[in-house]
Amino acid sequence: MDILINVVLPLSLAIIMLSLGIGLTFGDFGRVLRTPKAFTIGAVAQVILLPVVTYITVRAFGLAPEIAVGFMLLSFCPGGVTSNMISRLAKGDVALSVSLTAVISLLSIITVPVLAAWSVVHFMGDAAPDVSVTSLAIAMFLITTLPVLIGVLIRHFATSFATRIEPLLTRIATVLFVVIVLAALAGNWQLFVDNLGTLGPALIILNALLLALGLVLARAGALPWGQSKTISIETGIQNATLGITLAALISGQSEGFSAMALPSAVYGITMYIVAAPFVAWFRSR
């Protein structure tokens, strides 16, 4: 289990982020300047609205401290390749989805370590593990930001190679995602069973609420329907693999996944169930 957590997990996330980066171009980052209104609304929804709504949900359900931290870690994570895929299925603005994912993923090296350190102390108090913001930021850079940048560079300088390898990387990333989610669940199975009565409903309600609020915020900003769909999805869909990895980095456990990883692991399954009716509705319009 220690090899899984200390080696396989970070390496898997790096591969997943590489698969994200290899599908990006430098134009995806520049596009935010051409659609500043849509990007700003999407960024505000992800960086501010999402954590605030998650915090309110955690308090409303009275979740245990480690579980509460796990919820907050999940809320700090960007969408990743999953949100791009779901935006495509929903017939949303895929270009906007990709741009949001690209920029927010790079910004997460700054936002996530600071917010994660605050959450641990806020919810766990004296029982909180020591969290070095600097060490967490370096780890975030190595396993998220750097692979994305490498992927973008491969796409730019070896476009044909990137085009050939992208489908394979996407399949590998999907398999790794499933393995990580199942491993985190298996490592906390009894805790999962004991907390299922609150954990499941809290995640499902939070997910549905965020999808709805993202849509409402986009429509209030008078965005076109395609962009509104994407803002909804980017607000409601997070990178569960990053949430699990953050939990492992913060807890420092080498013998098993900590309880902080449980919300992201369960969310890795429930998000598809919750998103399905939204996607079906989006596709019909």
N, C-alpha and C positions, 0 to 999 in steps of 0.2 A: 504493500500500500504506500510505503514511503517513496518508492520509485515513481509510482503513479502520480503522487501529489507534487513531488519536487522536480521531476523530470518530464514525465509524459504530459501533465496538465499544462505547464507553461509552454512546452513545445507545441502542443496541440493548438493553444490559443494563437501562438505566433504563426502557425500554418494557416489558421482561419483568417487572421488579419492579413496575411500575405495574399490569400485568395481575394480578399476585399480590395487590396491595393492594386493587384494586377488587372482588375476590372476598371480602374480609374485612369483618367488622364489629367494633365495639368489644367485642361479646360474645365474640368469638373469643379476645381477650386475657384477658377476665375468666374464661373457662372454666377456666383453669389453677388457679384457686382452688377450683373445684368438683371437680376431679379431680387433686388435688395429687400423689398417689402415681404415677399413670400419667405425668403430666408430668415429675416429678422423674426417674423411670427413663429416660424418653425423652431428657431434657436431658443426663443423665449419659452416656448412650450416645453422643450426638452430640458433646458438648463434650470428653469425656475419653476414653472407650473408642475412639472412631473415630481420633483422632490417634495414640494409643498403638499401636494395632494397625497403623496405616499406617507408623509409624516402624519397628516390628519387621519389617514386610514389606520396606521399603526396604533395611534393613540385611541382611536374609536374601538378597535378590536382588543385592546389591552394585551398585546402580544408580549411574550417573554423577551428579555433584553437581547439575547443573541439572535433570536428570530427577527426582532425589530431592526437590529443592525443589518441583517441580511436583506431585509426589505429595502432599507435605505441604500445599501450598496448597489442593489439592482437598479434603483431609480437614478443613480448617478451614471449608469452605463449608456453609451450611445446605441443606436439601433443595430448597426452591423449589417452583414449581408442579408440577414433575414428580413429586415424592413424593406430593403430594396426589392427582394423577391416578392414580398406580399404586395408592395406598391404596383409591381408589374402585373400581378394577378388581378388586382383591383382596378386596373386600367387608370391608374393615377399618373401623376407627373413623375416618371421614373428619373428624369434628369435632376429634378429638385431633390428627390429622395437620395440620390447618389451624392449630390453636392452637400446636403445636410450631413449625411453619414461621414463623408470625407472630412469636412471641417470640424465637426463635433468630435470625431474620433481623435483628431490631432489636438484639439483643445483639452481633451480629457486628461492628458498628462499633467495639466495644471489644476483643473477643477476636481478631479476624482481624489487624488491623495489628500487634499485639504479637507474636503467634505467627508471623506471616509474617516479620517482621524477624528474629526468633530463628532461624528455619529457614534463611534466606539466609546468615547468618553461620556457623551451625553446619555446614552442608554445603559451602559454597563458600569459607570461610576468607578468605584475602587477595584472592581473585578476586571476592568478593561486591560487588555494586553497593551504593552508599549508599542506605539505605532510611530515610526519615523517617517515623516512626510517626505523627506529627501530620498530615503531608501525606497519608499513606495513609488515615488515619481521616477526614479531610475529604473525600477522593475517595469513600470508601465511603459516607459520609453522603449526598453529592450524587447518586450513581448507584444506591444501593440503598435506604437508609433513607428519604430524602425522597420518592422515588416511591411507596414503600409507604404512607407516611403520607398522601400526596395521594390515593392510591387509596381508602384507608379513609374519608377525609373526603368524597370524591365519593359513595361508597356510602352514607354516613350522611345527607348533605344532599340528594342527588339520586338516591334509590334507583332510581327507574324508569329514569333515564338510565343508571345503572351496570348495571342488568340488561340493557338493550338493547345496550350497548357491550361487555359482558364477552366474549361469544362471538367478536366481531371481534378484540378485543385478544388473546385466547387464540390465535387462528389466526395473527395477526401475530407474536406471541411465538414460536410454534412455527417459523415460517419463518425468523425471525431467528436462532433457536438453530441450525438446520440450516446456515445460511449461515456463521455464526461458526465452527462445528465444522469445516466443509469448508475454510474459509479458513485456519484454524490448521494443519490437516493439510497443505494444499497448500504453505504457507509453510515447512514443516519436512519435506517429503516424503522427502528423502534420509536425514535423521536418523531419521525414522520407520522407513524400511526397514532401516537399519543396526541399530536397537534393537528391532525387532519381536520378535525371539526372546526377549527378556527383558521388554520393556514389556507385550506382550499378556498373557502368562501371569501376570505380577505383578498387573496390573489385574484380570484375571478372578478370580484366587484371592482377592485382597483384597476384591473386591466380594462374592463368594459367602460368604467368611468373615464379613464384617460383617453381611450379611443373616442368617446363621445365629446369630451371637453376639447380635445384637439380639433375636432370637426367644428364645434361651436366657435372656438377662437378664430379659426380660419374663415368661417362664414361671416363672423362679426367684422373681420378685416376686409371683407368684400373681395376675397380671393376667388379666382375661377374654380369651378367644380373639380377639375383634375388636381389642382394644387391643394384644394381643401381635403381631398381624399388622402393625399400624401402626408399632409400635416397631421391628420388623424392617426395614420399608421405610424409615423415617426414618433408621435407622442406616446402611443400605446404599446409599441414593440421595442424591447430592449435586448441587449446582447447578454443572454443568460450565461454563456461560457465565461465572459469577463467577470460577471458577478461571482461565479464559483471560484474563479482564480483569485480574485481580490480577497475573498473569504479565506482562502488557503494562505495567501501572503500575510494577511493581518493576524490570523490565529497562530501561525507558526507551528501548527501541528504537523507532525510527520507520520503519525500512526493512523491517521484517518481524517476524513473531511469533518470540519467543525460544523456546528449547528448554523453558523452564519451562511453556509453554502446551501442550506435546505430550501429557502425561498426561491433562489435562482434555479435550483434543480427542478422543483415542482413547476415553476413558471415556464421552464423550458418545454413542458408538456401542455400545460393549460393554455398558453398563449395562442396556440393554434386552434384550440377549441373555441376560445372566446372570439378570436379574429374571424373565424369562418363565416358567421352570419353577417358581419360587417362587410367582408369581402364580397359575399354573394349580393348584398344590397348595392354596394358600390358598382359592381359589374353590371347590374341591371339598369343603371342610370348613365 
